[in-house]
């Protein structure tokens, strides 16, 4: 077995975001790290929308990012700390729209290690140096400068190591132009490691240490080190230094030390200031828990600065420092607004706040005000004794604020994110769909959702209106060449034409010069200000003054087909003749003297747009009934001569020539494509060689069951092609690469571009007798998402019948019922309850937090087709649901029951619960409802359930058991307790059960009915932290593990047969175990590091009639596939290609691709498709060099890659 | 084992141990070994965004909290060291 790994949906979680002028222009951009990818986002300050400019896989894990700018520079660079053991400086090149690696300095081993720097980055605000630090001990300082040619230079590293120090955070101090200084938050463990009494551990101090880089001596010195709060976790830079022009200080310099419940201002030789972090005035809030600042941002404006800090609940606080020169007068904090908890906050100069949420969608807010003059209480360090530092060990009194909806911020844009995907199913249940949908349980807490992912582009309909009849075509046209918007909509019916004018309203007009008594074949704005209508009887040329010149078709012949552009018209007559017209310089349409006989009825015609600065396009493509396409010259020297011919497999139904940019073929110029739609629903795309008119590089795609119609349209000012069959597809260029994506909308009979003031980038289409105007807002996305909101974090779900059954649960959260009960209690005690605060939406503010061991949980029944919840069963008495299965119990005649595994008072670490339960439900109302039959107690948490031969097999803690249904309980029938760690997945086929353990990989278990035995007969020779398992076949399993690997294990067929043939299992029972485990071992046949934690694996066919593949989802929102190769040649070809690309494409973070894909175990039998697909982005010379080595042409290589992707995933 | 370690005297070895924190040696106690293991694991969790997110979801805390608690735990992941026998 050899597999090809391809990412369909790259991770969408943002682990860090930085802001800067990366293009070197005034506009600010955001660079986001998605763990294994870098993305450049460009927010538009006018519209408040965020566009993705560049997205690139780095083949490594990004751990830290920082933006910096050299003194006096205008362009920001990005520094990347990763797991490559290297520091990388990236420059964004706006010309090629790519990141360029300026510097790559190696300092250590690869991998996210304890003492290899890469975890933290801190830059000097003046851009003179950078510190990169590890989790422990190591800190390196690099000096950044520019050379004579103004190129960025980097020095060799200077060490600032401290043995035995655990580093919590580092930050660059703002010291103006004095020596660059960095502050670090460190704890030394050497003493606590030596002290058996534990006294040293108790007294360990967290030190705030300043490291100064002496630029004169080229040396780093420890300048200052003082203990600070033991529970400090984050440092923030406070502006400092003087402006060059005046004597004024920008700020007092120093740092803000964010601690649990407090924020301290700290600087060398300066008094400290401390303020508490205010808490929510929420009656249900757990007041004992500490509150950390998890993300923060400092923003400098002219002459002022402020901080926005965010706590664990998502509340933003504005922190300000009042200062006189370098002396701090007070530190103030006040509530600002509440937004989702962020992994990074970015403030843009244009007045926006980018919130990169740690889970789920990301948000882009606009500042309405800065919270300056509002009623919100402000807490100042001056209101406490000694600025709050009278007794640094004692906490300050709690201060409170009242949470409220957004006041200072307004939502401008939202970026969809699947992160985290916790479970998924791949099924085709939506009506009118021939490809399966992916249902992903996403999100965390009250912002969770079940999302339906469909391959395709989202369509936004703006107008839909019914027409009197059924038109067969629609066009729009401008009146003049230089008009900004279209003026007319022309609808062609079987025996007439309707012209509508576009104004404030759309209404019918008569005096346009168009013939209304016949159907229309083509409409074109021709020349500078004339219009053209082609109808079966002739061609009408409507001049600007209203004068109409008409060319009549020869008697007895009608026009059957026509194609037009700004200067040329070609029509085909019923006699299979072609007539060619060209516009002369006076604006007269002239017929070419000869007509061309084709010998076979013409079914389709197409000419391209007139190229910029030319008189005409030199090629005409003609599709005939004899299943050929001919390219015919329109060049004056060889007018109407046939240049080339291509045979087809079916009669053509439509042809479209378009010039489009595809960087994989030609980076600098658009390529001329001839798209041929066939009557059997197949689309052929060939490249037309502009020099000799030959058709090369044919690619095919099946679009649908109806004959294909092709229409050239404009999408975002670029040419695109709409291909209409039983599904509509859009072929367009995005980020210089060509995409071919279906539209998720009703199928169209015809469509055309539509441009009006309200919808400048629209399209117009007809379906039956309905006219629709629509837009495609999110180009570049492959998956359309529709979501159903959930109450708690989804844990697992199953599909059964027409419904989904889902278990949800959240730790440290007060469930709805428990919350109500507590509120009632409080009311009874006569406490006043602020109803407004209670009623705040939980999606934003979250549920009230509770101590560890408290759970909110529910069972939900969802109708995925209607996208709604049909039943919701909250669990009481602190129970949380973890697993579920639909079981047809044989003793009840196969009656279906839903069994839900729950546990009460569960704690996660250490794993414990007061009691586990198996809740058995009966389906009511055809599956829309559930009725509890009984509850069975278990001794541990049932994490995995599965129907097995008319009974239930359950993984209860470390025990594997089979249960049968009883009157009052489930009855335990057999048990196997040989497992070393909790069972988390179960799969079955025949009498075999595949058991996935939390830490000990996968075991094969045979159930021997005659003896009623569960026997482990094979396991893995390696221990793996299993997170998802799928059976590939009877003897093969695909395993996803917690570290981002996908493994395929296979059991030897002989051993498998031997076990199956043993009726009682006595043979296995007495066989000697190998390596302290089962008597047989599975063999690893494939291994690959994906880089995202695998949460589910499915074996599915993604295209109708396609091969079965493995589809997996990752925690960070990855959706990927593993495709088995069909032939040895393919394997050889693609692996050689991969090998070449490995040397050509060096990772942006300096990680070796092979070692990244073999992070924990060397890659085995898997080709990295993501790397192979970068072939399309390589420069042309390198492409041909690689293709040459492979004995293929560049086109063939690209075609192979596309075929691998399209035939298996449809993407 | 690097070639340096194989051929040079103990003085070099000590230097290398000081340089590469977490490297084991013949007289390593169980406690030291375990502490090293835990610190390596904890720092690896903080260093891998997916692992931090996974723990955060399981525990109902936010990633910032998980990172902080993991880093805090690195100070003494396995409790105080055992008392030495000779005293």
Boltz contact constraints between the chains, C-beta under 6 A:
constraints:
  - contact:
      token1: [A, 15]
      token2: [B, 49]
      max_distance: 6.0
  - contact:
      token1: [A, 35]
      token2: [B, 49]
      max_distance: 6.0
  - contact:
      token1: [A, 63]
      token2: [B, 47]
      max_distance: 6.0
  - contact:
      token1: [A, 112]
      token2: [B, 44]
      max_distance: 6.0
  - contact:
      token1: [A, 112]
      token2: [B, 47]
      max_distance: 6.0
  - contact:
      token1: [A, 112]
      token2: [B, 48]
      max_distance: 6.0
  - contact:
      token1: [A, 114]
      token2: [B, 40]
      max_distance: 6.0
  - contact:
      token1: [A, 114]
      token2: [B, 43]
      max_distance: 6.0
  - contact:
      token1: [A, 115]
      token2: [B, 21]
      max_distance: 6.0
  - contact:
      token1: [A, 119]
      token2: [B, 47]
      max_distance: 6.0
  - contact:
      token1: [A, 135]
      token2: [B, 43]
      max_distance: 6.0
  - contact:
      token1: [A, 137]
      token2: [B, 21]
      max_distance: 6.0
  - contact:
      token1: [A, 166]
      token2: [B, 74]
      max_distance: 6.0
  - contact:
      token1: [A, 168]
      token2: [B, 71]
      max_distance: 6.0
  - contact:
      token1: [A, 187]
      token2: [B, 75]
      max_distance: 6.0
  - contact:
      token1: [A, 189]
      token2: [B, 75]
      max_distance: 6.0
  - contact:
      token1: [A, 192]
      token2: [B, 76]
      max_distance: 6.0
  - contact:
      token1: [A, 196]
      token2: [B, 80]
      max_distance: 6.0
  - contact:
      token1: [A, 196]
      token2: [B, 81]
      max_distance: 6.0
  - contact:
      token1: [A, 196]
      token2: [B, 83]
      max_distance: 6.0
  - contact:
      token1: [A, 198]
      token2: [B, 80]
      max_distance: 6.0
  - contact:
      token1: [A, 201]
      token2: [B, 76]
      max_distance: 6.0
  - contact:
      token1: [A, 233]
      token2: [B, 68]
      max_distance: 6.0
  - contact:
      token1: [A, 292]
      token2: [B, 65]
      max_distance: 6.0
  - contact:
      token1: [A, 294]
      token2: [B, 62]
      max_distance: 6.0
  - contact:
      token1: [A, 294]
      token2: [B, 64]
      max_distance: 6.0
  - contact:
      token1: [A, 312]
      token2: [B, 62]
      max_distance: 6.0
  - contact:
      token1: [A, 312]
      token2: [B, 65]
      max_distance: 6.0
  - contact:
      token1: [A, 341]
      token2: [B, 62]
      max_distance: 6.0
  - contact:
      token1: [A, 358]
      token2: [B, 63]
      max_distance: 6.0
  - contact:
      token1: [A, 420]
      token2: [B, 57]
      max_distance: 6.0
  - contact:
      token1: [A, 444]
      token2: [B, 57]
      max_distance: 6.0
  - contact:
      token1: [A, 810]
      token2: [B, 60]
      max_distance: 6.0
  - contact:
      token1: [A, 811]
      token2: [B, 59]
      max_distance: 6.0
  - contact:
      token1: [A, 811]
      token2: [B, 60]
      max_distance: 6.0
  - contact:
      token1: [A, 812]
      token2: [B, 60]
      max_distance: 6.0
  - contact:
      token1: [A, 908]
      token2: [B, 58]
      max_distance: 6.0
  - contact:
      token1: [A, 908]
      token2: [B, 59]
      max_distance: 6.0
  - contact:
      token1: [A, 1092]
      token2: [B, 50]
      max_distance: 6.0
  - contact:
      token1: [A, 1093]
      token2: [B, 50]
      max_distance: 6.0
  - contact:
      token1: [A, 1093]
      token2: [B, 54]
      max_distance: 6.0
  - contact:
      token1: [A, 1115]
      token2: [B, 50]
      max_distance: 6.0
  - contact:
      token1: [A, 1115]
      token2: [B, 53]
      max_distance: 6.0
  - contact:
      token1: [A, 1115]
      token2: [B, 54]
      max_distance: 6.0
  - contact:
      token1: [A, 1116]
      token2: [B, 50]
      max_distance: 6.0
